[in-house]
């Protein structure tokens, strides 16, 4: 804003209005984000942030049953790719989001730097939906009994983080020391109600049936507060880099719920605290190799309540990772490979038996989930024009400790209940074991086509389970993407930083089921999407 660079600002806006993939749905978003920075001297800066966002229309959260989508239906029919399980004149998704904050930094001297970051946000949401219920497909395999939901959710959140950083040397050791304290406080007010809606033929749907907005039957206030102290030290000696860190957290949660029908009140509260640490070591070879090993712990308090209003225990975890990175000196190419073992306790997942809490499916906690696997990623510039990127990941995600019992059900009304199975030893739903991707880009840097480029690639997502008991399998799928881009050169100085691009995802418009949760709810993946863009950089 001025020649001295004391004042500067950034302003960005967005307006998006589009039809949804699902029939009779649309999305709309308007947002405005601003930043104003005051830099009175080279040691001090203060940035004020503000963000306003409105989402008056959200795409449908609806789903479809497994029969007719991922499982062959006895009717011989297939559910349309754009199937809509709701009612356009009833459903509503309207959210307002406002946030303000600041980033402050001051260099006290050549060693110490002080930082403080703070934010306040307010979110207000209104949601009305009608959807195919849990286990409510009639014996004709085509008539779905639907349920209705109405929720009003208001959230207020305050966060502040204070840091002191020191950079100094002691003999051959280079130190980066970080210590800090943070605090966050979140209050969530929820009103919810649910009821029964009219049935719908999933193969030949007819819309327009009158739907009554369910009255609110539950009201709750959830308060979550967390305080933390942390200390981290990074030591560099020759080609060795050692990172050590520790954090202590205190968490408090309380929930006050009222049954608006009976006026019954329920209150619960819980306190927890934990120390977590992290340790990492890497060696930086001159040829670009960097092998590393790391260990980390996590502690994450969980918001909300389960069936009966019980508060959730914090999710805790430990992770070991061993890997190597390689980037030849002076090259844009790189490759990374890593193996890992992550164990988490008290992991949240949807209730496999379909119980409702506050107008939505309840969540339950699993004793322990272990995730083991490896990742491989690389990028290579074969010449000045051709770039290749590829990645592969293998993930074995299993429940190693659990007392949860799942009743296996077909989701068909009148079918006899299946056996009760424990989830111990099963794989968590919607997590594929194999994923892979590859992308090739060719860009011309001289001649009459200077600035023009084309790209193409593929994405593979392996099969996953669609239920906690691992009786419903969702097939894997492969998608192809393409792009054309043009950096406009040599027309005028004003156009040098302009890029035109056309991106297409799911080029073949393949129909596929992305995931399921029990036989009652499955979701199709994204259709072909074509996006044209013009980007100018100052």
ABEGO torsion letter per residue (X at the ends): XBAAGABBBBBBBBBBBBBBABBGBBBBBBBBBBBBBBBABAABBBBBBBBBBBBABBBBABBBBABGBABBBAAGBBBBAABBABBAAABBBBBBBBBBBBBBBBBABAABBBBBBBBBBBBBBBBBBBBBBBGABBAAGABBBBBBBBBBBBBBBBBBBBBBBBBBBBEABBBBBBBBBBBBBBBBBBBBBBBBBBBBBAABBBBGBBBBBBBBABBBBBBBBBBBBBBBBBBBBEABBBBBBBBBBBBBBBBBBBBAAAGBBBBBBBBBBBBBBBBBBBBBBAAGBBBBBBBBBBBBBBBEBBBGGBBBBBBBBBBBBBBBBBBBBGBABBBBBBBBBBBBBGBBBBBAAGBBBGGBBBBBBBABBBBBEBBBBBBBBABAABBBBBBBBBBBBBBABBABBBBBBAGBBGBBBBBBBBABGBBBBGBBABBBBBBBBBBBABEAABGBBBBBBBBBBBBBBABAAGABBBBBBBBBBBBBBBBBBGABAAAAABBBBBBBBGAAGBBBBABBBEAABBBBBBBBBBBBBBBBBX
